[in-house]
Amino acid sequence: MPHSFGYRARTRHMFTRGFKDHGPIKLSTYLLTYRVGDIVDIKANAAQQKGMPHKFYHGRTGIIYNVTPSAVGVIVYKVVGNRYIEKRVNLRTEHVKHSKCRQEFLARVKSNRAAHVAAKEKGERVNLKRIPAQPREARTVSTSQNTPQTITPVPYETTI
């Protein structure tokens, strides 16, 4: 049998549905609203073969630049040689979902704003920068049942 280099070659596990996730696509997938500028993750849904992305774009994140009734246009940057090429792919909405990559950032913006307003009312400054995890402080672990012991090696003995 000849070797195949088709559009879906080597996607046996990539395009499979998840555990207990087989069957028809949920209606909530079709009820999501997409707008130009939204950040979306591309994840091919094998239950719908129409408008499916090429295997390269599976798992990529892009920005929506066009919205039609049943599909969206997504801009994805692809590394080709030593440069980034802007690729525009058109996908059905079953194959995209809103990305959660900005949720942490937006939550941080909201909490920083609240901390800034509270500090301004008190008339003090507050550090809003993220600080990496610092080493733990030194401490002695000792209780009445756990007293320090000196451990010495057992002398070497021969039994000849």
Backbone hydrogen bonds, N-H to C=O, Kabsch-Sander energy under -0.5 kcal/mol:
donor,donor_aa,acceptor,acceptor_aa,energy
9,A,6,G,-1.4
11,T,8,R,-0.9
15,F,11,T,-2.0
16,T,13,H,-0.7
21,D,18,G,-1.8
29,T,26,K,-1.2
30,Y,26,K,-0.5
30,Y,27,L,-1.0
31,L,27,L,-1.0
32,L,29,T,-0.5
37,G,64,I,-2.6
38,D,35,R,-2.0
40,V,38,D,-0.5
40,V,62,G,-2.6
41,D,97,K,-3.0
42,I,60,R,-3.1
43,K,41,D,-0.6
43,K,95,H,-2.5
46,A,44,A,-0.6
48,Q,45,N,-1.6
49,Q,47,A,-0.5
52,M,49,Q,-1.1
55,K,7,Y,-0.6
57,Y,54,H,-1.5
58,H,54,H,-0.6
58,H,55,K,-0.7
59,G,42,I,-3.5
60,R,57,Y,-2.1
62,G,40,V,-2.6
63,I,75,I,-1.7
64,I,38,D,-2.5
65,Y,73,G,-2.5
66,N,73,G,-1.3
68,T,71,A,-2.9
72,V,91,L,-3.1
73,G,66,N,-3.3
74,V,89,V,-3.3
75,I,63,I,-3.1
76,V,74,V,-0.6
76,V,87,K,-2.9
78,K,85,I,-2.7
80,V,78,K,-0.6
80,V,83,R,-2.7
83,R,80,V,-1.4
85,I,78,K,-3.0
85,I,83,R,-0.5
87,K,76,V,-3.4
87,K,85,I,-0.7
89,V,74,V,-2.8
89,V,87,K,-0.6
91,L,72,V,-2.8
91,L,89,V,-0.6
92,R,51,G,-1.6
93,T,70,S,-1.5
95,H,92,R,-1.8
96,V,93,T,-1.0
97,K,41,D,-1.7
99,S,39,I,-2.4
103,Q,100,K,-0.9
104,E,100,K,-0.6
106,L,102,R,-2.8
107,A,103,Q,-2.4
108,R,104,E,-2.1
109,V,105,F,-2.3
110,K,106,L,-2.0
111,S,107,A,-2.4
112,N,108,R,-2.6
113,R,109,V,-2.1
114,A,110,K,-2.1
115,A,111,S,-2.4
116,H,112,N,-2.4
117,V,113,R,-2.4
118,A,114,A,-2.3
119,A,115,A,-2.2
120,K,116,H,-2.0
121,E,117,V,-1.8
122,K,118,A,-1.4
123,G,119,A,-1.1
124,E,119,A,-2.4
128,L,126,V,-0.7
141,V,139,R,-0.5
142,S,140,T,-1.0
143,T,146,N,-0.8
147,T,145,Q,-0.7
151,I,149,Q,-0.6
152,T,150,T,-0.5
